[in-house]
Amino acid sequence: MDHHILQKAQCFQGNLGRIAKSIPLARMEPCLPGAMEKTSKDGTAGIPNLQLYDVKTGTCLKSFIQKKMQNWCPSWSEDETLCARNVNNEVHFFENKNFNTIANKLHLQKINDFVLSPGPQPYKVAVYVPGSKGAPSFVRLYQYPNFAGPHAALANKSFFKADKVTMLWNKKATAVLVIASTDVDKTGASYYGEQTLHYIATNGESAVVQLPKNGPIYDVVWNSSSTEFCAVYGFMPAKATIFNLKCDPVFDFGTGPRNAAYYSPHGHILVLAGFGNLRGQMEVWDVKNYKLISKPVASDSTYFAWCPDGEHILTATCAPRLRVNNGYKIWHYTGAILHKYDVPSNAELWQVSWQPFLDGIFPAKTITYQAVPSEVPNEEPKVATAYRPPALRNKPITNSKLHEEEPPQNMKPQSGNDKPLSKTALKNQRKHEAKKAAKQEARSDKSPDLAPTPAPQSTPRSTISQSISGDPEIDKKIKNLKKKLKAIEQLKDQAATGKQLEKNQLEKIQKETALLRELEDLELGI
């Protein structure tokens, strides 16, 4: 937390605000847990190795003995009235800076991690317990201080394949996204383990977020509206998709060289970027109209941050990640560089940050697509041409790509034909047509005066779902059944590509026969 770090800052003052380039000078937490820990021969605890200080007075408020190096750091609520700490199968809560009295305890066997919700009271906490001996891992949500009783949890989500998790609360503290990771991918598809994404809400709803492309999950970020989130995932070139609170995809950005996503403070602009081992390409999107605004390139960037005004962007190259070409740039979201600072070759830049402001200070402005004027030249990085052997240098260049990039969904070429039906859908269509033809023949036998209607030819998939029985309840049941069958088809397609399904997904597939039978019975009554 900011109030636990004293910083020596050199400030840049300009029209765009204040940027503090800072170096940690004195950290209020001590050295790593275990470095000073001592236990006497009789088993009693030794020297405390975790101290909490009041920054204003420098007074040590409390000392603890911290044995675990993982997840050792205490956590505070945003108003700093509640502090929580993970201690041996329990989370201890302290109120109003009184660290001598434990106000409340949350007890769970083998609890590994917890995250306090953002925002004001009532506080909520998400806790993670890893699985063991065949039992699944789980994440539970509680409302402070209601921890007692078997039904105290607001929601629970269990899952397998989790050696560690990352829990992300949305701004309104109504839902948590859980990225579950394994250290080893048993399928051998990735060196970096396997990741799955889960959604859990305080109203008890939970779901597995189905990601259409296999591969690692690079980044997941909530919109400030708390009604949608963006995930960047899949083997390179990575996909990026926005999902709603039902975990249904809202917009697909296609594939590209990206591994991070950043929503603007007002939530109306999204930046998809490729930093680290990627070239620093950025895509700036208007997420209200899903229009691409600009595609700037910030090469060698190790840091990205939105200005609180929601219009300007800060990128920086900092040590120790990179010790050469350190410096920072201030961009407008339309792609123009407004300010640039390069650190001298004999110096290093360790940290850059915007001056913080309270929410609501800067109102949201109308998005513009025209680049703003700038006096700083926009240096386009030189792209090295591929080596061509002498025998091919006088021949025409053939364009060949290692990966075929997929465009965003609103830029894909429109095709007149729908996707081809699966084998099961074709079989169901033929059955339905045969039964409907038989029913019409039976009607024509009973009414010889009426001319028989010819059996319909093979119809597209879109017309199958438009059957009307005249009974709204039956139509609603048919629509729900077809929706379930479509979901089962998607699960079967995922299983065919080698993706391992969860137990509840396999149970859905097993219900396909019963659902088909029920659908046929309902349609025969039409």
Secondary structure as UniProt FT lines:
FT   HELIX           2..4
FT   STRAND          5..14
FT   TURN            15..16
FT   STRAND          17..27
FT   TURN            33..34
FT   TURN            41..42
FT   STRAND          50..53
FT   TURN            55..57
FT   STRAND          60..64
FT   TURN            70..71
FT   STRAND          75..76
FT   TURN            78..79
FT   STRAND          82..87
FT   TURN            88..89
FT   STRAND          90..95
FT   TURN            96..97
FT   TURN            99..100
FT   STRAND          104..107
FT   TURN            109..110
FT   STRAND          113..116
FT   STRAND          124..129
FT   TURN            133..134
FT   STRAND          137..143
FT   TURN            144..145
FT   TURN            150..151
FT   STRAND          155..159
FT   STRAND          164..169
FT   TURN            171..172
FT   STRAND          175..182
FT   TURN            186..187
FT   TURN            191..192
FT   STRAND          194..201
FT   TURN            202..203
FT   STRAND          206..208
FT   STRAND          217..222
FT   TURN            224..225
FT   STRAND          228..233
FT   STRAND          238..244
FT   TURN            245..246
FT   STRAND          249..256
FT   STRAND          260..263
FT   TURN            265..266
FT   STRAND          269..273
FT   TURN            276..277
FT   STRAND          281..286
FT   TURN            287..290
FT   STRAND          291..294
FT   TURN            299..300
FT   STRAND          303..306
FT   TURN            308..309
FT   STRAND          312..317
FT   TURN            319..321
FT   STRAND          327..332
FT   TURN            333..334
FT   STRAND          337..342
FT   TURN            345..346
FT   STRAND          352..354
FT   TURN            359..360
FT   HELIX           390..392
FT   TURN            393..394
FT   HELIX           409..411
FT   HELIX           423..446
FT   TURN            448..449
FT   HELIX           461..464
FT   TURN            465..466
FT   HELIX           472..496
FT   TURN            497..498
FT   HELIX           503..510
FT   HELIX           512..524
//
